[in-house]
Structures are given as C-alpha cells and as structure tokens.
Amino acid sequence: MAGVNIEFNVRDALDKLIAIESSLDNTAELFKHIDEVLLDIHAERFNVQELSDGIFWKELSPWYRESKPKQKDKVLTLNGTLRSTLNWQIDGDTLLFGTNMIYGAIYLYGGTIKPVAAKPLNVGGCPVKQVVIPARP
C-alpha cells in the first residue's frame, strides 16, 4: 500500500511561532520589509496600469492623451515624478506610504479641480471652470 509518513515536532513548531510573535514586537524590522514590498508592488502597478484586483486604471480622456507631449499611452505618467516619489516612513508603530507631491491625493481619491483666484483652466485649448479627475488608486 502506498502512503506518506509525516512527522511533526510540536516543540519546533511552537518555537517558530514564539519567534514570529517576538518579531512582531519589533515593528520597525517588519515595516522595513513591508515598505520594500510596497515599493515593488506599486512599481508594477505603474507598469501594468492596473489595481491589485486586475481592474485597469481609468483611461486618459482623449483630449488629454492627445495634448500630452510624451508618455501618451501611460496613465499617471508624464515625467515619472509621481512614481519616483513614492516612499515610506516609519512613525512609531505606524508605516506611512505615499508621495509628498501635493497632487498625489487628487489622483488617488479623484475630485474636482476649480481655480479659486486664477483664470479658467485650459483643457484641450478651451477654457473651463472645472476639471473632474477620476480616482486611480
């Protein structure tokens, strides 16, 4: 008769679990690993232009795609500044991840841009009172 023999040492398993638990007390070391993984994951998001669940980022509007001087086929990319400024910071037991670029939030959450004390916005050569930016998390 064919079979499999599995030996399991409960003491070894318990020792490993205790080691894992103690490493969780040192969040700085854990975060240093997570932050590098986050940078890799987000670099890939920019490459494939999609969310983690396989849904593609909302396409550029035709007028904007045509007006871009370069990277016409890439969402959230003109010079690569947003992508290159993604970074992490450890603050106590909190890992912060994002960009310091002020426009990063509008691209993440979406929203409406309206000039407050400036001339109308220029959209495809036409003045407009507001522009709606779709969320591209």
C-alpha positions in Angstrom: 0.0 0.0 0.0 1.3 3.5 -0.9 1.3 6.1 1.8 3.0 9.2 3.3 4.6 9.4 6.7 4.6 12.9 8.2 6.5 13.6 11.3 5.6 16.7 13.2 7.5 18.1 16.2 5.2 20.2 18.2 8.1 21.8 20.2 9.8 23.0 17.0 6.5 24.4 15.7 5.9 26.2 19.0 9.4 27.6 19.0 8.8 29.0 15.5 5.5 30.6 16.5 7.2 32.2 19.5 9.9 33.6 17.3 7.4 35.1 14.9 5.4 36.6 17.8 8.6 38.2 19.2 9.5 39.6 15.8 6.1 41.3 15.6 7.0 43.3 18.7 9.8 44.9 16.6 7.6 46.6 14.1 10.5 48.6 12.6 12.1 45.5 11.2 8.8 44.2 10.0 8.0 47.6 8.4 11.4 47.7 6.6 10.4 44.5 4.8 6.8 45.6 4.1 7.9 49.0 2.7 10.2 47.4 0.1 7.4 45.1 -0.9 5.1 48.1 -1.2 7.5 49.9 -3.5 7.8 46.8 -5.7 4.0 46.4 -5.8 3.4 50.0 -6.8 6.2 50.0 -9.4 4.4 47.1 -11.0 1.0 48.9 -10.8 2.6 51.8 -12.8 4.0 49.3 -15.3 0.7 47.4 -15.9 -1.6 50.4 -15.2 -4.0 48.5 -13.0 -5.2 48.0 -9.5 -4.3 45.0 -7.4 -7.6 43.2 -8.3 -6.8 43.3 -12.1 -9.0 46.3 -12.9 -7.2 48.7 -15.2 -6.9 52.4 -14.2 -9.4 54.6 -15.9 -8.1 55.6 -19.3 -7.0 59.2 -20.0 -9.5 61.4 -21.7 -8.9 61.7 -25.4 -8.2 65.4 -25.2 -5.6 64.9 -22.5 -3.9 61.9 -24.2 -3.5 64.0 -27.4 -2.2 67.0 -25.5 0.5 65.1 -23.6 3.9 65.8 -25.0 5.1 62.3 -24.1 4.0 59.1 -22.4 0.7 59.4 -24.2 -0.1 55.7 -23.5 0.6 55.9 -19.8 -1.8 56.9 -17.1 -0.3 58.9 -14.2 3.0 59.3 -16.0 4.4 62.3 -17.8 8.0 62.6 -16.4 7.7 59.8 -13.8 7.8 62.2 -10.9 4.8 60.8 -9.0 6.1 57.2 -9.4 9.6 58.1 -8.3 8.5 60.0 -5.2 6.6 57.1 -3.7 8.2 56.4 -0.4 7.7 55.1 3.1 8.2 56.5 6.6 8.0 54.7 9.9 6.4 56.7 12.7 6.4 54.7 15.9 4.2 51.6 15.2 2.8 53.1 12.0 4.0 52.7 8.5 3.2 55.6 6.2 3.4 55.1 2.5 2.7 57.5 -0.3 4.1 60.6 -2.1 5.0 64.1 -0.9 3.7 65.5 -4.2 0.7 67.7 -3.4 -1.2 66.4 -6.5 -0.9 62.8 -5.4 -4.1 62.9 -3.4 -6.3 64.0 -6.3 -5.1 61.1 -8.4 -5.6 58.6 -5.6 -9.0 59.8 -4.5 -10.3 61.7 -7.5 -12.1 65.0 -7.3 -12.9 68.3 -9.0 -10.3 71.0 -9.6 -11.6 74.5 -9.7 -9.5 77.7 -10.0 -10.1 79.9 -7.0 -8.4 83.1 -7.9 -6.9 82.3 -11.3 -8.1 82.3 -14.9 -10.2 79.4 -16.1 -8.4 76.1 -16.6 -7.1 75.3 -20.1 -8.5 71.9 -21.2 -7.6 71.0 -24.7 -7.2 74.6 -25.7 -10.6 75.5 -24.3 -11.2 77.5 -21.0 -13.2 75.6 -18.5 -14.4 76.3 -14.9 -13.5 72.9 -13.5 -12.0 69.6 -14.3 -13.1 66.3 -12.9 -10.2 63.9 -12.1 -11.2 60.2 -11.7 -9.8 58.2 -8.8 -6.9 56.0 -9.8 -6.0 54.2 -6.5 
